[in-house]
């Protein structure tokens, strides 16, 4: 029995398949459903869990070296919220691009984790190093 770290079996199975240069999407509650991509929905209620909580959980055992976020995130959120995301992605190269371009990257991901996060444009594509 697993006693620490991520406990969700579907999430563990998805994460076990993330290899070098593979992409993983962590999304807010409003992100569109992508039928061809394995989606693990861990949302419970608004903001439970958050994207930041999932980033912390997956970074504990994975080496992500690059991340993509929508440029709209920067305009839609407070300095405090932006700083929390910067801190959660410390050591990871983050590139901001238009939301439309961001969504074009999604089909290449190994999987998507949907959270209950209500933060505007709080979607992140993490690239494994």
RAJO-V880203 format. One record per residue. N is the residue number from 1. RES is the residue in one letter. D_LAST is the distance of its C-alpha to the last C-alpha in Angstrom with 2 decimals. Layout:
n: (N | N)
res: (RES | RES)
d_last: (D_LAST | D_LAST)
This chain:
n: (1 | 2 | 3 | 4 | 5 | 6 | 7 | 8 | 9 | 10 | 11 | 12 | 13 | 14 | 15 | 16 | 17 | 18 | 19 | 20 | 21 | 22 | 23 | 24 | 25 | 26 | 27 | 28 | 29 | 30 | 31 | 32 | 33 | 34 | 35 | 36 | 37 | 38 | 39 | 40 | 41 | 42 | 43 | 44 | 45 | 46 | 47 | 48 | 49 | 50 | 51 | 52 | 53 | 54 | 55 | 56 | 57 | 58 | 59 | 60 | 61 | 62 | 63 | 64 | 65 | 66 | 67 | 68 | 69 | 70 | 71 | 72 | 73 | 74 | 75 | 76 | 77 | 78 | 79 | 80 | 81 | 82 | 83 | 84 | 85 | 86 | 87 | 88 | 89 | 90 | 91 | 92 | 93 | 94 | 95 | 96 | 97 | 98 | 99 | 100 | 101 | 102 | 103 | 104 | 105 | 106 | 107 | 108 | 109 | 110 | 111 | 112 | 113 | 114 | 115 | 116 | 117 | 118 | 119 | 120 | 121 | 122 | 123 | 124 | 125 | 126 | 127 | 128 | 129)
res: (X | X | X | X | X | X | X | X | X | X | X | X | X | X | X | X | X | X | X | X | X | X | X | X | X | X | X | X | X | X | X | X | X | X | X | X | X | X | X | X | X | X | X | X | X | X | X | X | X | X | X | X | X | X | X | X | X | X | X | X | X | X | X | X | X | X | X | X | X | X | X | X | X | X | X | X | X | X | X | X | X | X | X | X | X | X | X | X | X | X | X | X | X | X | X | X | X | X | X | X | X | X | X | X | X | X | X | X | X | X | X | X | X | X | X | X | X | X | X | X | X | X | X | X | X | X | X | X | X)
d_last: (28.52 | 25.38 | 26.59 | 23.65 | 20.47 | 20.14 | 23.37 | 23.39 | 23.37 | 22.26 | 19.31 | 18.37 | 18.83 | 16.59 | 13.73 | 14.29 | 13.50 | 10.00 | 8.06 | 5.37 | 5.71 | 8.16 | 9.79 | 11.80 | 14.86 | 16.70 | 20.15 | 23.47 | 26.62 | 27.80 | 24.89 | 26.27 | 26.11 | 24.23 | 26.13 | 23.90 | 20.80 | 20.83 | 21.62 | 21.94 | 24.42 | 24.63 | 26.98 | 30.20 | 32.01 | 31.31 | 28.47 | 27.96 | 25.12 | 23.46 | 20.10 | 19.63 | 20.50 | 17.98 | 15.14 | 16.37 | 16.71 | 13.32 | 11.54 | 13.87 | 12.13 | 8.52 | 5.58 | 5.18 | 4.99 | 7.54 | 10.61 | 13.83 | 17.24 | 20.77 | 22.79 | 25.63 | 23.99 | 24.94 | 28.54 | 29.07 | 28.16 | 29.61 | 28.33 | 27.96 | 25.75 | 23.57 | 23.32 | 22.29 | 19.29 | 18.35 | 18.73 | 16.68 | 13.67 | 14.32 | 11.67 | 9.73 | 10.92 | 13.30 | 15.23 | 18.54 | 20.28 | 23.43 | 23.35 | 24.52 | 21.60 | 19.19 | 20.96 | 20.67 | 16.88 | 17.66 | 19.01 | 15.76 | 14.14 | 14.19 | 16.25 | 17.76 | 18.88 | 22.11 | 23.42 | 26.85 | 25.74 | 28.41 | 26.66 | 27.00 | 23.93 | 21.69 | 19.23 | 15.49 | 12.87 | 9.44 | 6.45 | 3.80 | 0.00)
